[in-house]
Amino acid sequence: MAEKNVQTLERSLDVLEVLAQAEGALGVTEIGNRVSLHKSTVYRILQTLAHRGYVERERDGDRYYLGIKIVELGIRFFDDLQIRKVSEPYLSDLANMFDEVVHLVLFDQGEIVYLDKIESSQIIGMRSRVGRRAPMHCTAAGKAILSTLSEDEVRQILKVKGMPRLTHNTKTDIRELLEEFPEIRRTKVARDNEENDLGITCLGTPVLDYSGRAIGGVSVSGPSIRMKEKGPDRISAELRRVGEEISSQLGYRC
């Protein structure tokens, strides 16, 4: 009985993860195909999840999407994360200084997760969103975090996650990426030179916990022309300051 309950729970989580990754609502058959379950099983799971508020059904159709209960849990999770609470005023400072998109990211399972974002007032911005995952090898915050790890750890992460080419500037050779790290360690700032999004330059710095382990990062992103006009050196200096102050608030001591 206990084993059956665990299997049901795992299937329910599979359904929720599929809905979380979808661009829109999904039908029962489509969900079933993605999780390799019969549609009758998927339907029963969806009914239970809908009853508890974890999924909702379209008013005029038979398609499902994540419910408000998931949002409530997510907000509670974010509010409980010390790094987000500590970082909030520093992110606002950066946004006010440069009027470009500011991100707070978390290091999780070999990827970065966008934990917080302050938008720019400018028309052209970033397509990122809170909760979205992104690779580390082609993002400034990701590279900043990787630079704090040993070469063996970096190689293991990239062996599992790969180094997909997202633009013609994306580095797909690990040796070329590793060559950046000495300078990143020296300056504490990494640069994404249109490696994740064409036309977008990003600068990022790591955030360390009390033990000196990189748990996340902060970045400033904007159209390459605007970032150049505002001065990469000036942005880097403020990023470095913010990263160090957040790390200090989290208990890190040099």
Helices and strands as residue ranges (DSSP letters): H 2-21, E 26-27, H 28-35, H 39-51, E 55-57, E 63-66, H 68-80, H 82-98, E 101-108, E 111-118, E 133-134, H 140-146, H 151-161, H 174-178, H 181-187, E 190-193, E 200-208, E 214-223, H 224-230, H 232-249
